[in-house]
Amino acid sequence: MAYRSLSIIPAFSDDIFSDRFTQIDNLFSRLTGEKPINETTEYNLIQHNKHEYELIVNVAGFSQDELEVSVLNNQLIINGKRKIDKNLTSSEEKIKIIHQGIKKESFSLSFNLEHQINIQQANLDKGLLQLKFNYFIPEEEKPKKINIEVKENLNKLN
């Protein structure tokens, strides 16, 4: 499961640094058994204004009933659970996949949020899951301006 905070930091570009990062990521993945970062589900985070955001997740091949979105304790969790196609498994014909570039693997994305969110809309269209949400900051957590009073000294020196 990939845990991450919502971030506006751009992804690494395709250059020498990116290739080196991929090599190091693959090495640590082999050592730890975790899935490499570059193999996690891709997403875009868009900020429309101070409180309105949009998260678009690439979920190519997943249907609505294979996806689950939940928010619990300031954590946004998106799960994609692959269902096995019974038509392919029960077919008597053995198929041979020559190249498989499109993998439909189960995934889980988890975002730790600073504040509560209110999901306004969730859409699935053309392999993209689109979540529109607002950050909700409770009044007690908002910064408060404190007025500073100035008291004049009543005992003035002559």
N, C-alpha and C positions, 0 to 999 in steps of 0.2 A: 504494500500500500504506500502510495507516495503522499507524504505530508509536506505541505508548503504553505507559506503565507501568500496572500494576494500581493502581487508585486507588479510594478510598472517598469521594472528593469527589462530592457530588450534582450531577446535571446542572442546567443553567440552567432556571429556571421560565419559564412563559409570561407575561412582563411586558415593560415597556418596555426593560429592559436586555437581555432575550433577543432582542427584535426588532432592537435596535441591533447586537448581536453577530452575528446572522444576516446582516445587511446587510454588515458588515465582513468576515465570513467569505466571503460570496459575492464581494465585491470582490477579496480576495486570491486566491481560487480562480480568478477570471478572469485575474488577472495572472500567476499561477504555473502554471496549467494543472492544478493538483491538484484532487481532488474535495473539495467543501466538507465540513467536519466534521459538519454537521447531516445529511448524506446518507450517512454511514457506517452500517454495520450496528449496530443497537441491541443493548445487552447489560446484564445486571444482574450485579453481583458481591456475593455474600453471604458473610459470615464467620460460621461456626457456633461456632467457638471459636478458641483461639490458633493452632492449626495447620490446621484443616479449613475449606476454602473451597468455594464452589459458583459456577460461572460459567454463566449462562444467556444464550445468544445467539439472537436472532430470525433464523431462517433459513427463513421462510415460502416454500413452493414448492420447496424443495430436497429431493431424496431422499438416502438414505444414500450412494449411490455418487457423488453430486456433491459430497460434503463430505470434507475431509481435515483431521485434527488432528495436529500434530506438536510435539515439544519438542526443541529443540536449543540447546546452550550457554546455558541459562537464558532461553530465548525460547520462548514459547508462540505457535504460529502456527495460525490457523484459516483455511482456504481454502474457498470455495464456487465451483465451476466449473460454469457453466450449460451444460447439454447441449441442443442444438437438437432440438426435437420434430419428427421426420420426418413425422408425420401432418399437421402444420400447413403445413410448407413444400412438401410434394408435392401438396397438395390443389389441384385445378383451380379451385376457387372462390376468388375474391379476397375476403378479409375486410377490413372497415374498422373499426378500433378507434376508437370515438367518444371514450372517455375511458380513460386508462391510469393509474390511481392505484397499482396493485400492479405494481411492476417487479421482475423476476427478473434481476438483473444479477450477474455474477461479482463476488466480493469477496475481500478478504484482510485479516484482522485479525492484528496482531502485538503481543504484550505482552512487554515487557522485565521480567524477574523478578529480584528481589534474590537469591533462593536457588533451589535446585533444587526441582522439584515432582514429585510422584508422582501421576499421574492414576489414581484408584480406579475411576471409572465414567464412561462416556460414553453418553448416551441421546438419541435423537431421537424427540420425541413432539409432535404437534399443531403443527408448525412451530417448535419450540424445541429447540435443541441444549443439553443439560445436561451440564456437566462437573463432577464432584466430584473434588477433589484435596487433597492434603496438602502443606504446605511441609516440605521436608526440609532441615534445617540441619546440615551435617557437624560433628562434634565439634570439629574444629580451628577452625571459624568461630564457635562458641558462645563467649560471654563466659566468662572464667575468673576465679574469685575468687582473689585472691592474699592469703595470710595475712601479716600484718605482725607480726614478732616484736619484742618489746621486750627489750633487753639492759640489765640493771641495771649501773650504774656501780660497779665493784669498788673503785675508789679514792675512798672517801668522805672528805670533808673533816671534820676534828675541830673 
